Amino acid sequence: MTVDWSHFTPWTAAAGGMLIGLAAAALLLLNGRIAGISGIVGGLLRGPDRAWRAAFIAGLLLAPLVWRMVAELPAATVSASPALLVAAGLLVGFGSRLGSGCTSGHGVCGISRLSPRSLIATAAFMAAGFLVVYLLKHVWGLA
Amino acid sequence: MMILTAFGSGLLFGLGLLLAGMADPAKVQAFLDLAGAWDPSLMLVMGGGVAVSALAYARGRRQARTAFGAPLQLPQGRSIDRRLIAGSLLFGIGWGLAGICPGPALVLLAQGKALWFAGAMFAGMALFELLPARTS
């Protein structure tokens, strides 16, 4: 393992993480809800409680626009082909609903409350992510 | 009022994703690339997020209602079942393939990027709704 120090951004990463944590804290203590994106989006499909879910998602969608009023948007490089994006999107959408959460619901909120289910889920999706990127970059040479 | 706070939380969440670098798929894949030039930044995103929200959850444990009198709705499931494991593995595979998870998918969508991913993610979520309801 070689750490890529030139791309390591500890301060913005930690500060961004704390903003995410603050958003999760506000949603919990004001709305009584878990800030799990897959659950919030997935819940729009079945109702009830569509209003607050739509409001949260509207805020999320407006974030890049608000950011752009103050500063230039950070780089966002999408290297996957459209076919790979479709496959990945299907897996992320279906998998996160089947597993009751994603990086936010299990990875941040679940770990914050030491939920055994979330600890196991986070270990599982991180392990799968590490393995897939290893295959992509070092075996298949796709990225 | 709770619509407003949900909106504010979503906005803050999205700004956090942008600042943290989570909305850059290349950076996420560099974090997942343990065998290559590894960028550990995203460990600090999770660390920062957990550090702040753990305080809220510790406080939430002692109260049944929010400041607005709404019930605190925490997941009640305890069982570590096949759905949890299989779903998380599938999610992780997709996350690795594109470097995108659901929050960043929406932040990218709003920038007109990775539209195929967001469309497929919504389809995948809709597909889940067709499954028979959980029996346990």
Interface residues (C-beta under 8 A of the other chain):
Chain A: M1 T2 V3 D4 H7 F8 T9 P10 T12 A13 A14 A15 G16 G17 M18 L19 I20 G21 L22 A23 A24 A25 A26 L27 L28 L29 L30 N31 G32 R33 I34 A35 I37 S38 V41 G42 L45 R46 A51 W52 R53 A55 F56 I57 A58 G59 L60 L61 L62 A63 P64 L65 V66 W67 L73 P74 A75 A76 T77 V78 S79 A80 P82 L84 L85 V86 A87 A88 G89 L90 L91 V92 G93 F94 G95 S96 R97 L98 G99 S100 G101 C102 T103 S104 H106 G107 V108 C109 G110 I111 S112 R113 S115 P116 R117 I120 A121 T122 A124 F125 M126 A127 A128 G129 F130 L131 V132 V133 Y134 L136 K137 H138 A143
Chain B: M2 I3 L4 T5 A6 F7 G8 S9 G10 L11 L12 F13 G14 L15 G16 L17 L18 L19 A20 G21 M22 A23 D24 P25 A26 K27 Q29 A30 L32 D33 L34 A35 G36 A37 W38 D39 P40 S41 L42 M43 L44 V45 M46 G47 G48 G49 V50 A51 V52 S53 A54 L55 A56 Y57 R59 G60 R61 R65 T66 A67 F68 A70 P71 L72 Q73 L74 P75 G77 R78 S79 I80 R83 L84 I85 A86 G87 S88 L89 L90 F91 G92 I93 G94 W95 G96 L97 A98 G99 I100 C101 P102 G103 A105 L106 V107 L108 L109 A110 Q111 K113 A114 W116 F117 A118 G119 A120 M121 F122 A123 G124 M125 A126 L127 F128 E129 L131
